[in-house]
């Protein structure tokens, strides 16, 4: 099992994915323990002074004006966790909760939060035990971070509320901790607030979306190439010299991927045959421009994610000179914007893929293919309704592309009067990513069938490798009508798992 060591300098996207999806073991670095101890000494010294310090000896948010006596401070920390664990709605996915907890631990280990080392160790122990707090869909406004989701995680550390055990069953958190030999934490000054005040949920979902979209953009290049073959299009528009004069790196990468897949094709270049056409439709000819713009958006989002992965997001923070200062670093705007931007790019990629599918199915625009790629059109409906499903997914993608970060709703008696809605942006992006994988799967299904229907013409070696792998994975080829849902589900698995990309790369080598 992979082990991820959490130090003072942040973490990587690969580590987040390893912990969230692959159950990697988490350990505290020696530097983190030293930093945690030093910061805690500063907090303890401030807690002993008569002067109020926000987050240490005061209330929170709009209640920050009250100085809290020593004998009430432990209760204050418990209360903030209990009261903020106010989420509602469906449960959030296990991988999101694990990413959320791990990223909060990352900030705690920075030494800027004032949390004791034993609290950080308990966070690691809960992750390593496979205990997953119950976190709900609704509750975060993305300012002061993801308060409600993080509160549900902190509640589990206290041995309260419900959590999912490693066997997938829901049980009282206290029972699960005891079963794994983990003592519930008794929170002290600042610790409750430090466990709640970060952008960890939206950041975790951003990191995982980036990993998924990396696969899906390569997949879209492959299916676009297959569609071009099925439509007997020209690969001349993919020439590197054409893309060099518009130097967007993503565009060049997408064109290179398509060209690599099409190398050796006997289907391309027939656009001047029976029904001559000067150029292919935009959905085919401009595929690298659209996919490339999305790739450049991914690159920008990765930059933002990397900065946030290196950040210590808390309020107040403990500075190396011993000051504990309030700040606004918990505001989710930087992450929220790119989450929304990715939803826009994903919607456009899905839209252009659907247009290629529709072209493959229309006998008036498919250049000799049977209507709806049916075996016996009229008796068979072929892929008519598969395209309906794809169109419905595209329509939802457009709705999901409406930015959440352009909205704000005030809270906390107008103390928190401008919020990021970053959690909402992240939640809708997850749906958009799922939908995009299905849209690409439908194009794959149609394009592979179209290529196989071009009798007497030989597809590119990479295309043949994709078709053979797809058929082995249960993505059936041409023939009479059959129950399509299982075929489409198999195509979705083939895309989502990365098998589509892997099959092409057996011929092309690594795609960009």
N, C-alpha and C positions, 0 to 999 in steps of 0.2 A: 504493500500500500504506500502511495506517495505521502510524504510528509512535507508540510508547509510550515516554515519557521517565520513567525511574525516578529519583526524588529521595530525600530523606531522610525524607519524611513519609508513607511508605506508598504504597498504590496503591488503585485502585477495582475493584469487581467487573467493571465493563465492560472495564477494561484486562486483567484476568485472562482473560476470555472471548475478547477480541480476540487475545491472544497464543496461548492454548491452542487455539482453534478456527479462527481466521482468519489465523494466521501473521503477525500484526502484527510489525513490526520493533521492536527494543528498543534504546534508547540510554540511556547514563548521563547524568544531569543534572549540571551544573557543581557544584551544592551537594553532590551525592553524592560526587564526586571529592574535594572539599575535606574532607568529613567522613571519608571513607575514609583519606585521608592523615594527618589529625590523629589518628585512633584508632590507626593503625598505629604512629605515633611513640610512643604510650603503651605499646603492646605491646612494641616493640623495647627501650624503656628498661627495662621490667620483666624482659624476657628476659636483659638484661645483668647483672642483680643476682644475688647468690648465694642470696637467699631464694627458696624454691619458691613458685610461683604456679600455682593449678589451671588446667589447660588450656594454660598457656604453657610451664611447665617441670616438669610432673608427668605421671604416667599418668592414666588416666581411669576413672570409675566406681569399682568396688571396688579398682582398682589405683592410685588417686589418691595413695596414701601414698608412692610412689616418686618421688624427685627425679631428673630426667633430665638427663644431661650435655649440654653444647652440641653435641658432635659426633654425638649420637644423636637430636637433636630432629627433623631432617628425616625420618629413618627412622621416628620415632614417628608423625609426621603421615601418612606414606604407609601405615604399617601399620594405623592406625585405619581408613582408608578401605578398604583391601583386606580386612581382617578383618570389617568391618561390612557389606561388600557380600555378604551371605550369604542373600539372598532365594531362594525356591524357588517352583515352581508356574508357572502360565501368565503370559504377559507382560501387563503393565498397558497400557491403551489409550494411544495417542500423546498425546491431548489431556490426559490426567491427568499424564503425565510432563512435558509442556511447562508446565502450570500449576504443578507441583511445582518445576521449575527456576526459573521466573519468580518465584515467591513466595519462594524462597530468596534469589534475587538482590535482591528487595525488602528483605529483612532485612539482607543484607550491606551494601546501600547506605545503611542508616540511620546508619552510623557507630558502631554499638554492638558490632560483632563483632571489630574489629581486623584484618580481612582487607585485603590490599593492593589498590590500585585495579586493578592488572593482572589479578588473579584475577577481580575483578568483570567486567572487560572481556571476559575469556575466556568467562565464563558467558553474557554477552550475545552474543558471537560465535558460540557453539555454537547458541544459539537461532536466531539470524539465518541460520545456515547450514542450518537444517532438520535438524540432527543430533539424534536422539532416543535417549538411553541405554536399554538394555534393563533394565527394572525388573520385578520379579516380584511376584505376588499376595501372597505370604506373607513376613513378616519383621518387620513393624512391630507393636509393642504400644501405640503411641501415647503413650509416655512416654519422656523425652529426645527427644520428637518422633518423627518417622517415620525412624528411624535407618537401617534397611536400604535402603528406597527411595532416600533421599537419598545414601547411600553409593554406590549404583550410578551415580547421576548424577555424583558427585564422581570416581568411577573414570574416567569418560569424559573429564573435564577433565584427568586425568593421562595420557590417551592409552592407557588400559588397558581390557580387557574388550571387550564387543561393543556396537555401537550400530546404529541404523537410519539409513540415509542418506536424503536428500530424495526419492530414487527408490523408497523402501520396502524396499530390500534390506538384510539384516544383514551387517555387515562389521566387522573389527577397528576399534576406536575410533581407534587411532593412524593408520591409513590414512585414515580419514575426516577427521581433523583436518588431516593433511598435505595432503590434496586441496583443502581450503578455506583453506590458508595459516594455520592456527591452531597456535601452538606449545603443546605440553602444559605445564601448570603444574607448577612444582616447589614444593611446599607448604613453608611455613615455620611457625614457632611459632604455635599456636592455629588455623591456617587449616583443617587437616583437621577438627578438632572443629567449627569454625564452619560448615562446609559441611553438617554432618550433623544439627544439633541444633535441629530446628524442627517445627512442626505443619503444614508446607506441603502435604503430600499430602492430609491430611484437609480442610484449608481449601480447597484447589483443588477438590476434589470437592464440597464444600459449595456453593461459589460457582456451579459449573456446574449442580448440582441445583436451586438456587434459580432459575436462569434457565430451566431446563426446566419446573419446576413452575409457574412463572408462566404459561407457555403452557398447561399441562395443566389448571390450575384454570379458566382462561377456557374452555377446550375442554369441560370437564365441565359448566359452566353452560349452554353451548350444547346439548350432547347431552341434558341434563336437560330443557331447554325443549322440544326436539324430542320427547322421550319423553312429556312432559306433553300435547303436541298429539296424539301418536299414541294416547294413552289417553283423549282427549276430557276432559282434566282442567280444573280451574278455575285461572285466573291470579289470582283475588282474593287468595290467600294471599301474593302477592308485593307487595302494596300497601305503599308506603314507610311509611305511618303504623303498620302492624303491626310493622315491624322497628325503628322509632324507639323503641318502648317497651321494647325489649331491645337496648340500644345497643352491640352488638358491631360494630365497623366492617366486619369481613370478611363478616358475615351480610348487612348492608345492601348491600354491594357485590355479593355473589352474587345477591341478590334483584333488584337493579337490572339486572344483566346479563341474567337470565332474562326479566325484564319487557320489556327492550329487544328481545330476540330475538322475543318473542311479540306485540309490538305489531302490531295489524292482523290477527291470526289469526282465521280462521273456524272453527277446530277447538276452541278453548277454550270453556268454559261450557256444554258439552253433558252435564254430569254429572247433570242432572235429566231427561234424555230417556227412552229406552226402559227403562233399568235405573237408576232414581234412586239416588243415593248422596249422603249428607250432605257427605262430605269424601273427599279422595283418600288413598291409602295413604301411610304415612310416607316411603317411598322417594321419593315425588313431592312431598308437602307439605313435608317437612323438608329438602329438597335445599339450600336456602340456609343452614340452620343447620349442616349438616355441612360443606358447602363453605366456609362462612364461618369456622367454627372452624379449618379447615385454613389458610385465608388469614391468620388472626391468628397462627397458628403460623409461617407463612412470614415474617410481619413481625418476630416475635421472633428468628427465625433470622437474618434480614438484619441486625438490630442486632448480634448476636454476631459475624457475619461482618465487618461494617464495623469493629468494634473490633479484631478480629484482623488485618484488613488494614492497620490503622494501627499495629500492634504490631511490636516488634523482639524476636523470640523466639530467644534463644541463651543458652548457659551455658558459661562466665561471660560477663558483659557488660561493655563498656567504658563507664563513666559520664563525663559531661562534666567532672567534677572530677578525672579522671585515675585514679580507682579502677577496678580490675577485680574484680568481685564475683560470687560464685556465687549462684544463685537457682533457683527452681522454675518459672519461666515457661514452660518447655517442656512442661509437663504438658498433655495434650490434653483435659481434662475439659470446659472451656467449649464446645469445638467438638463433642466426642463427644456431649454431651447433646442438642444441637439436631439433630445428624444422626439420632440415634435417634428424637427427637420427630417429625421429618419423616417417618420411615418409618411411624410410627403413624398420622399424619394421612393419608398416601398410601394406606395399607391401608384406612382407613375410607372414603375417597373411592371407591376401587375397589369396595369392598363394596356401597355404596349404588347405584353405577352398575350392578352386576351384578343387583341386586334389581329395578331398573327394567326391565332387559333381560328377565329371567325373566317379569315381569308382562306385557310386550308379547307374549311367546310363548305364554302360557297362555290358552286360549280361555275359561276360566272366570273370568278376571280382566282380560281385555283389552278388554272392552266392545265385542264385535262383530268383532274381528279374527280371521282364520283361524288354526287351530292352527299354532304355530311359524312363522307368517307364510308358510306354504307355498302354492304355486300350486295344487296339487291334493293336499290332505292325505291321507296314506295311500300314494298313489303317490309323492308328494314328502315329504321329511323337513324341508324348509325350513331354518330356522336352529337346529334342535335341537342339533346338535353344536357349532355356533359358541358356544352358551351353555355347553356342557361345557368348551370351551377357556377361556372367560372365567372359569368357576367354578374351574378348575384354577389359573389365574393369581391369582385372589383368595385361594385357599387358600395359595398360596406367599407372597403378600403378608402374610398373617397371621403366617406363620412368620418372615418377614423383619422384622416389627415387634417381635419379642422383642429387648430392648435389649442391645447389646454393652457399653455403658458401665456396666452393672450388674455386669459381670464384672471380675475382676482376677486376674492370675497373676504371682507375684513372679519377678524375674530379677536378673542381675548379683550373684550371691552375697548376695541379700537387700538390696543397696544400693538397688535399684529395686524396692521391695517393694509398691508400689501403682501400677498402670498404668491408662491410660484406655481402651484398646482402641478409640480413635477411628478408626484406619485401618480396622478391621473394620466399624465403624458406617458409615463412608463407602462401603466396598465394597458392603455389602448395600443401602444406599440407592440406589446406582446401579442395581442389579438391580430394586429396587422401582420406580424411576422408569420404567425400560424396560417393566416389566409394566403399570404404570398407563397408559401410552400405548396398550398393546394392549387393555386393558380398555375404555378410552374408545372405542377404534376399533370394538370389537364393539357397544357401545351405539349409536354413530353408525350402524353398518350396519343394526342392527335398527330404530332409530327412524326413519331416513329411509325405509326400506321401509314401516313402519307408516303414516307420514304419507301416502305415495303410495297406499296401499291404501284410504284414506278417500275414496272417490269421492264427488264432489258437494260436498265441503267444501274450502275454500281455505286453505292454510297461510299463515302470516305471511310478509311480504316477505323478512325475514331468513332464515327457514327455506327459502324457495324459492331464495334465493341460495346457501345452503349445499348444498342438494340438487343444484342445477345444477353447482356447482363440484366436488362429490364425483363426480358422474357423469363429468365431463370428466377427472377424475383417475383413472378406472378403477374407481371404487366402484360396482358395478352395482346396478340397481334390482330391483323384483319380477320374478318369472318362474319357470319350471321349475328344478328342481335343477341345479346345475352345480358344477364344481370350485371349492370355496369358498376354499381357502387363498390363491390369488392375489388374490381380492377383498378378503380380510381384510388381506393385506399392503398392498394399495393404500390401504385405510382407515387402517392404521397410519401409512403415510408421510404421508397427508393430515393426520392429527392432529399427528404429531411435527414436521413441517416448519413448522407454524403456518398452513398454508393454510386449515384449518377456521376458525380465528379470523379470518384475513384476509377470508374470504368473508362471514362474518357482519357484520364491521365495515364492509363496503361499504354496508350498509344502516343499521346501528345507530350508526356512528361508533365511536370508541375505547371498548372495554369496560374496566371497572375491573380 
